Amino acid sequence: MSRLPEKDTAESDNLIKTYLTCNSPTVDKLAEQYGYADRRNFTDAMRRRYGARRERNPIRQEAPELKNSFIKGTGKALALDVGKECKEILIINDLHIPYHDPITVSLVIKVIKDLQPDYICLNGDIIDFYNISRFSTDPSRRLSLQDDLDLTRCILREIKEASNAKIFMCAGNHEDRLRAYLWNKAPELSELRALDIRRQLGLDIFGIDYAPYDSIVKVNDIFKIEHGDSVSKHSGWTAKAMYEKRGGCGIVGHSHRFGSHLKTIDDDTQGWYENACLCDLNPEYVKNPNWQQGFAVVTFINKRFFVQQVPIIKHKFVFRGKLYE
């Protein structure tokens, strides 16, 4: 049974108002007051029971990297207007640096140089943050976090220098590990701007716009992009689950598999796509996974879009008539 007051009561209204506007130490006090072990359990309960989500620190929102943001909106729903003329977004996700596949990543960077897309979406789990995972980890990797951050910055720099595309990142659950670690292990440090994920990855340096974890970027008001948090057993099942959950059309990462689910009602076809990964297909932390490598290019022409999924098999693929290997 929830320890929080019933919805739509004076007590719950006052709690929500306080929760949404107070500082972090007060959130800790509220968690203790309502009998929760830590801030994360309390914030999860507030979200589930009331749909209440705290805004990011207003000082952080004024950080230099956000002043020229081309993604508009706040909270969960964000918007990207790419205009009415033909525009292309190349979408990659789940590199899990340092567990990425260097050969595959280099091939995709060659595609970026050749294609010169208008936008590049880094759709989550670009860095793994294995070192601060709440799951059991190899003790020898505990002190390599700075190396992983440096390597991620190097790869982001390569992607940035490959084209003139506008780049945005939709954070995944692995990027969110930094927040979770600070909230649970070092809450006193969680408000430091220097420890914000955007600062740690140098997104301001590379001019990369940012969509927080669990947010959705809707392109031209017709196509949703999010990292996602669902993984189904078979290819295409996650896409089907996203269609049933969100409706409309969109693309999601997280599953490390390619798939699609389309449905035509009358003369209207809608559907979702799941994008493959760019990580090593035989990492140390899982045995024989059912994963695929690849990327997607989504072409927008006003209120229409066209999705091209490109599988990469054993470091080879053909894209627009050219063999990459």
Kinemage of the C-alpha trace (Angstrom):
@kinemage 1
@onewidth
@group {chain A} dominant
@subgroup {mainchain}
@vectorlist {calphas} color= white
{ca met a 1} P 0.000 0.000 0.000
{ca ser a 2} L 1.265 3.482 -0.874
{ca arg a 3} L 2.585 5.574 1.994
{ca leu a 4} L 1.565 8.737 0.174
{ca pro a 5} L -1.776 10.499 0.732
{ca glu a 6} L -4.724 9.834 -1.555
{ca lys a 7} L -4.895 11.761 -4.813
{ca asp a 8} L -6.947 14.943 -5.085
{ca thr a 9} L -6.920 15.700 -1.381
{ca ala a 10} L -5.668 18.829 0.365
{ca glu a 11} L -2.707 16.900 1.767
{ca ser a 12} L -1.694 15.496 -1.614
{ca asp a 13} L -2.080 18.904 -3.301
{ca asn a 14} L 0.182 20.532 -0.714
{ca leu a 15} L 2.701 17.703 -0.992
{ca ile a 16} L 2.866 17.974 -4.781
{ca lys a 17} L 3.267 21.757 -4.653
{ca thr a 18} L 6.092 21.477 -2.118
{ca tyr a 19} L 7.765 18.612 -3.984
{ca leu a 20} L 7.814 20.440 -7.319
{ca thr a 21} L 9.303 23.657 -5.942
{ca cys a 22} L 11.559 22.667 -3.036
{ca asn a 23} L 15.311 22.039 -3.014
{ca ser a 24} L 16.953 18.618 -2.827
{ca pro a 25} L 17.494 18.521 0.960
{ca thr a 26} L 13.769 19.119 1.419
{ca val a 27} L 13.014 16.215 -0.921
{ca asp a 28} L 15.149 14.029 1.336
{ca lys a 29} L 13.152 15.192 4.360
{ca leu a 30} L 9.870 14.463 2.577
{ca ala a 31} L 11.107 10.976 1.695
{ca glu a 32} L 11.906 10.338 5.350
{ca gln a 33} L 8.613 11.847 6.488
{ca tyr a 34} L 6.599 9.504 4.271
{ca gly a 35} L 8.674 6.450 5.169
{ca tyr a 36} L 10.799 5.935 2.053
{ca ala a 37} L 14.317 4.549 2.304
{ca asp a 38} L 15.866 7.070 -0.072
{ca arg a 39} L 15.120 9.888 -2.468
{ca arg a 40} L 14.890 7.670 -5.541
{ca asn a 41} L 12.170 5.445 -4.074
{ca phe a 42} L 10.253 8.539 -3.024
{ca thr a 43} L 10.518 10.285 -6.405
{ca asp a 44} L 9.490 7.089 -8.194
{ca ala a 45} L 6.439 6.849 -5.918
{ca met a 46} L 5.532 10.496 -6.575
{ca arg a 47} L 5.723 9.885 -10.310
{ca arg a 48} L 3.641 6.708 -10.207
{ca arg a 49} L 0.948 8.000 -7.864
{ca tyr a 50} L 0.579 11.613 -8.991
{ca gly a 51} L 2.515 11.877 -12.241
{ca ala a 52} L 4.670 14.509 -10.479
{ca arg a 53} L 8.108 15.144 -11.992
{ca arg a 54} L 10.518 17.730 -10.680
{ca glu a 55} L 11.998 20.209 -13.145
{ca arg a 56} L 15.748 20.316 -13.473
{ca asn a 57} L 17.640 22.841 -11.384
{ca pro a 58} L 16.821 26.279 -12.888
{ca ile a 59} L 20.480 27.257 -12.676
{ca arg a 60} L 21.314 24.268 -14.865
{ca gln a 61} L 18.645 25.270 -17.358
{ca glu a 62} L 20.508 28.527 -17.887
{ca ala a 63} L 23.767 26.739 -18.664
{ca pro a 64} L 25.480 27.954 -21.870
{ca glu a 65} L 24.850 24.697 -23.727
{ca leu a 66} L 21.075 25.247 -23.627
{ca lys a 67} L 20.917 28.804 -24.943
{ca asn a 68} L 20.968 27.772 -28.617
{ca ser a 69} L 18.790 24.698 -28.225
{ca phe a 70} L 16.880 23.696 -31.369
{ca ile a 71} L 14.773 21.177 -29.446
{ca lys a 72} L 11.875 23.037 -27.891
{ca gly a 73} L 9.785 22.383 -24.819
{ca thr a 74} L 10.306 21.206 -21.262
{ca gly a 75} L 9.552 18.072 -19.297
{ca lys a 76} L 8.664 14.819 -21.028
{ca ala a 77} L 7.288 16.196 -24.302
{ca leu a 78} L 9.834 17.914 -26.558
{ca ala a 79} L 9.525 19.051 -30.156
{ca leu a 80} L 11.830 19.322 -33.152
{ca asp a 81} L 10.648 21.204 -36.238
{ca val a 82} L 12.819 20.323 -39.249
{ca gly a 83} L 10.723 22.320 -41.695
{ca lys a 84} L 8.720 21.376 -44.781
{ca glu a 85} L 11.571 20.635 -47.178
{ca cys a 86} L 13.331 17.264 -47.368
{ca lys a 87} L 15.497 16.681 -44.269
{ca glu a 88} L 17.321 13.578 -43.051
{ca ile a 89} L 17.988 12.389 -39.506
{ca leu a 90} L 20.563 9.652 -38.998
{ca ile a 91} L 19.831 7.769 -35.785
{ca ile a 92} L 22.311 5.685 -33.803
{ca asn a 93} L 22.098 4.326 -30.281
{ca asp a 94} L 23.442 1.834 -27.771
{ca leu a 95} L 27.179 2.201 -28.353
{ca his a 96} L 27.776 1.485 -24.654
{ca ile a 97} L 31.259 2.990 -24.742
{ca pro a 98} L 33.773 1.454 -23.886
{ca tyr a 99} L 31.898 -1.701 -24.972
{ca his a 100} L 31.287 -0.298 -28.448
{ca asp a 101} L 32.438 -2.006 -31.639
{ca pro a 102} L 35.200 0.304 -32.938
{ca ile a 103} L 35.055 -1.052 -36.494
{ca thr a 104} L 31.284 -0.647 -36.749
{ca val a 105} L 31.399 2.850 -35.267
{ca ser a 106} L 34.108 3.890 -37.742
{ca leu a 107} L 31.994 2.598 -40.633
{ca val a 108} L 28.985 4.606 -39.471
{ca ile a 109} L 31.164 7.716 -39.230
{ca lys a 110} L 32.121 7.106 -42.884
{ca val a 111} L 28.399 7.046 -43.701
{ca ile a 112} L 27.960 10.366 -41.896
{ca lys a 113} L 30.778 11.882 -43.985
{ca asp a 114} L 29.221 10.593 -47.207
{ca leu a 115} L 25.576 11.285 -46.390
{ca gln a 116} L 26.001 14.671 -44.702
{ca pro a 117} L 22.639 14.356 -42.914
{ca asp a 118} L 20.798 17.416 -41.680
{ca tyr a 119} L 20.516 15.981 -38.159
{ca ile a 120} L 22.143 13.222 -36.139
{ca cys a 121} L 20.312 11.696 -33.199
{ca leu a 122} L 22.339 9.921 -30.521
{ca asn a 123} L 19.422 7.962 -29.138
{ca gly a 124} L 20.730 6.905 -25.757
{ca asp a 125} L 23.195 4.559 -24.057
{ca ile a 126} L 26.098 6.168 -25.874
{ca ile a 127} L 28.236 5.618 -22.768
{ca asp a 128} L 27.791 2.554 -20.569
{ca phe a 129} L 28.732 3.899 -17.087
{ca tyr a 130} L 29.533 0.313 -16.135
{ca asn a 131} L 31.698 1.610 -13.285
{ca ile a 132} L 28.746 3.055 -11.359
{ca ser a 133} L 26.146 0.436 -12.212
{ca arg a 134} L 24.024 -0.838 -9.331
{ca phe a 135} L 24.556 -4.356 -10.694
{ca ser a 136} L 27.578 -6.498 -9.821
{ca thr a 137} L 30.619 -5.264 -11.709
{ca asp a 138} L 34.210 -6.268 -12.239
{ca pro a 139} L 36.259 -4.602 -9.450
{ca ser a 140} L 39.133 -3.989 -11.868
{ca arg a 141} L 36.891 -1.616 -13.875
{ca arg a 142} L 35.828 0.503 -10.911
{ca leu a 143} L 38.532 3.138 -11.385
{ca ser a 144} L 38.295 3.607 -15.158
{ca leu a 145} L 35.387 6.045 -15.305
{ca gln a 146} L 37.498 8.996 -16.420
{ca asp a 147} L 38.982 6.894 -19.218
{ca asp a 148} L 35.473 5.970 -20.379
{ca leu a 149} L 34.373 9.619 -20.347
{ca asp a 150} L 37.479 10.658 -22.290
{ca leu a 151} L 36.884 7.947 -24.887
{ca thr a 152} L 33.254 8.984 -25.251
{ca arg a 153} L 34.310 12.579 -25.838
{ca cys a 154} L 36.758 11.437 -28.523
{ca ile a 155} L 34.020 9.555 -30.381
{ca leu a 156} L 31.586 12.461 -30.030
{ca arg a 157} L 34.264 14.724 -31.505
{ca glu a 158} L 34.688 12.373 -34.485
{ca ile a 159} L 30.928 12.370 -35.089
{ca lys a 160} L 30.799 16.159 -34.795
{ca glu a 161} L 33.687 16.705 -37.200
{ca ala a 162} L 32.278 14.287 -39.799
{ca ser a 163} L 29.526 16.665 -40.957
{ca asn a 164} L 27.749 19.958 -40.391
{ca ala a 165} L 24.677 18.209 -39.019
{ca lys a 166} L 22.796 19.461 -35.997
{ca ile a 167} L 23.278 16.808 -33.321
{ca phe a 168} L 21.056 15.950 -30.391
{ca met a 169} L 21.213 13.291 -27.719
{ca cys a 170} L 18.192 11.556 -26.208
{ca ala a 171} L 19.619 10.223 -22.951
{ca gly a 172} L 19.173 6.544 -22.178
{ca asn a 173} L 19.009 4.559 -18.971
{ca his a 174} L 22.806 4.198 -18.963
{ca glu a 175} L 23.360 7.952 -19.096
{ca asp a 176} L 20.869 8.135 -16.239
{ca arg a 177} L 23.179 5.957 -14.131
{ca leu a 178} L 25.178 9.064 -13.227
{ca arg a 179} L 22.115 10.765 -11.740
{ca ala a 180} L 21.032 7.595 -9.954
{ca tyr a 181} L 24.500 7.087 -8.478
{ca leu a 182} L 24.709 10.644 -7.191
{ca trp a 183} L 21.202 10.581 -5.737
{ca asn a 184} L 21.793 7.290 -3.947
{ca lys a 185} L 25.483 7.468 -3.038
{ca ala a 186} L 26.348 11.160 -2.890
{ca pro a 187} L 23.187 13.302 -2.800
{ca glu a 188} L 25.181 16.242 -1.396
{ca leu a 189} L 27.044 16.402 -4.731
{ca ser a 190} L 24.052 15.849 -7.009
{ca glu a 191} L 23.367 19.570 -7.490
{ca leu a 192} L 26.883 20.403 -8.678
{ca arg a 193} L 26.698 21.680 -12.245
{ca ala a 194} L 30.134 20.195 -12.975
{ca leu a 195} L 28.687 16.694 -12.443
{ca asp a 196} L 25.783 17.194 -14.842
{ca ile a 197} L 25.874 14.573 -17.620
{ca arg a 198} L 26.018 17.293 -20.282
{ca arg a 199} L 29.146 18.754 -18.714
{ca gln a 200} L 30.768 15.377 -18.202
{ca leu a 201} L 30.296 14.446 -21.863
{ca gly a 202} L 31.220 17.908 -23.141
{ca leu a 203} L 27.949 18.364 -24.993
{ca asp a 204} L 28.289 22.146 -24.734
{ca ile a 205} L 31.740 21.939 -26.326
{ca phe a 206} L 30.425 19.927 -29.277
{ca gly a 207} L 27.194 21.902 -29.651
{ca ile a 208} L 25.068 18.815 -29.016
{ca asp a 209} L 21.517 19.483 -27.868
{ca tyr a 210} L 20.120 17.307 -25.111
{ca ala a 211} L 16.838 15.581 -24.260
{ca pro a 212} L 16.748 14.136 -20.718
{ca tyr a 213} L 16.130 10.465 -20.034
{ca asp a 214} L 12.480 9.435 -20.244
{ca ser a 215} L 11.607 12.349 -22.540
{ca ile a 216} L 10.244 12.070 -26.082
{ca val a 217} L 11.309 14.211 -29.036
{ca lys a 218} L 8.475 14.584 -31.544
{ca val a 219} L 9.658 15.555 -35.022
{ca asn a 220} L 7.356 17.701 -37.179
{ca asp a 221} L 4.567 16.650 -34.827
{ca ile a 222} L 4.336 13.228 -36.527
{ca phe a 223} L 7.273 11.028 -35.460
{ca lys a 224} L 8.469 10.272 -31.926
{ca ile a 225} L 12.073 9.513 -30.976
{ca glu a 226} L 12.970 8.081 -27.587
{ca his a 227} L 15.517 5.683 -26.146
{ca gly a 228} L 12.840 3.601 -24.447
{ca asp a 229} L 12.829 1.178 -21.539
{ca ser a 230} L 11.144 -1.909 -23.019
{ca val a 231} L 12.815 -5.070 -24.306
{ca ser a 232} L 10.741 -7.901 -25.753
{ca lys a 233} L 11.901 -11.412 -26.584
{ca his a 234} L 11.777 -11.240 -30.370
{ca ser a 235} L 12.601 -8.720 -33.076
{ca gly a 236} L 9.624 -6.466 -33.750
{ca trp a 237} L 7.873 -7.185 -30.468
{ca thr a 238} L 9.341 -4.110 -28.793
{ca ala a 239} L 8.159 -1.999 -31.739
{ca lys a 240} L 4.672 -3.495 -31.326
{ca ala a 241} L 4.741 -2.746 -27.599
{ca met a 242} L 5.714 0.865 -28.320
{ca tyr a 243} L 2.875 1.218 -30.834
{ca glu a 244} L 0.414 -0.044 -28.241
{ca lys a 245} L 1.929 2.207 -25.557
{ca arg a 246} L 2.387 5.450 -27.511
{ca gly a 247} L 0.304 5.097 -30.653
{ca gly a 248} L 1.207 6.964 -33.820
{ca cys a 249} L 4.700 6.526 -35.227
{ca gly a 250} L 8.225 6.550 -33.870
{ca ile a 251} L 11.545 4.854 -33.285
{ca val a 252} L 13.087 3.454 -30.121
{ca gly a 253} L 16.459 2.037 -29.083
{ca his a 254} L 17.336 -0.002 -25.986
{ca ser a 255} L 16.458 -3.464 -27.339
{ca his a 256} L 19.692 -3.795 -29.400
{ca arg a 257} L 17.588 -5.317 -32.190
{ca phe a 258} L 16.072 -4.292 -35.486
{ca gly a 259} L 12.354 -4.602 -35.941
{ca ser a 260} L 9.189 -2.844 -36.995
{ca his a 261} L 5.476 -3.034 -36.425
{ca leu a 262} L 3.096 -1.394 -38.887
{ca lys a 263} L -0.677 -1.220 -38.846
{ca thr a 264} L -3.050 0.137 -41.459
{ca ile a 265} L -6.476 1.354 -40.409
{ca asp a 266} L -8.624 2.509 -43.317
{ca asp a 267} L -6.084 4.368 -45.481
{ca asp a 268} L -3.749 5.435 -42.643
{ca thr a 269} L -0.593 3.407 -41.893
{ca gln a 270} L 1.126 3.896 -38.564
{ca gly a 271} L 3.928 2.062 -36.861
{ca trp a 272} L 7.023 1.942 -34.709
{ca tyr a 273} L 10.587 0.877 -35.389
{ca glu a 274} L 13.251 -0.470 -33.069
{ca asn a 275} L 16.804 0.528 -33.899
{ca ala a 276} L 19.789 -1.817 -33.591
{ca cys a 277} L 22.954 -1.180 -31.589
{ca leu a 278} L 26.584 -0.232 -32.302
{ca cys a 279} L 28.053 -2.062 -29.319
{ca asp a 280} L 30.176 -5.197 -29.228
{ca leu a 281} L 27.947 -8.205 -29.886
{ca asn a 282} L 29.918 -10.350 -27.434
{ca pro a 283} L 30.529 -8.138 -24.382
{ca glu a 284} L 31.891 -9.491 -21.138
{ca tyr a 285} L 28.672 -8.921 -19.218
{ca val a 286} L 26.291 -11.103 -21.295
{ca lys a 287} L 26.609 -14.405 -23.139
{ca asn a 288} L 25.419 -14.918 -26.726
{ca pro a 289} L 22.900 -12.061 -26.889
{ca asn a 290} L 20.275 -11.891 -29.639
{ca trp a 291} L 21.447 -8.474 -30.819
{ca gln a 292} L 22.043 -6.836 -34.189
{ca gln a 293} L 24.144 -3.889 -35.270
{ca gly a 294} L 22.923 -1.108 -37.519
{ca phe a 295} L 21.507 2.390 -37.856
{ca ala a 296} L 18.494 4.143 -39.327
{ca val a 297} L 17.928 7.153 -41.556
{ca val a 298} L 14.555 8.889 -41.380
{ca thr a 299} L 13.697 11.280 -44.193
{ca phe a 300} L 11.086 13.953 -43.515
{ca ile a 301} L 9.142 15.863 -46.134
{ca asn a 302} L 6.701 18.139 -44.343
{ca lys a 303} L 4.165 15.835 -42.635
{ca arg a 304} L 5.469 12.620 -44.187
{ca phe a 305} L 8.420 10.471 -43.240
{ca phe a 306} L 10.285 7.468 -44.638
{ca val a 307} L 12.376 5.111 -42.498
{ca gln a 308} L 15.382 3.208 -43.833
{ca gln a 309} L 16.921 0.642 -41.486
{ca val a 310} L 20.459 -0.499 -42.341
{ca pro a 311} L 21.662 -3.779 -40.789
{ca ile a 312} L 25.421 -4.213 -40.351
{ca ile a 313} L 26.417 -7.879 -40.622
{ca lys a 314} L 29.973 -8.870 -39.722
{ca his a 315} L 31.236 -5.344 -40.382
{ca lys a 316} L 29.691 -5.099 -43.855
{ca phe a 317} L 26.639 -3.349 -45.288
{ca val a 318} L 25.388 -1.609 -48.407
{ca phe a 319} L 23.929 1.860 -48.088
{ca arg a 320} L 22.600 3.773 -51.084
{ca gly a 321} L 24.526 1.686 -53.565
{ca lys a 322} L 27.880 1.728 -51.773
{ca leu a 323} L 29.541 -1.171 -49.962
{ca tyr a 324} L 31.012 -0.276 -46.580
{ca glu a 325} L 33.470 -2.715 -45.018
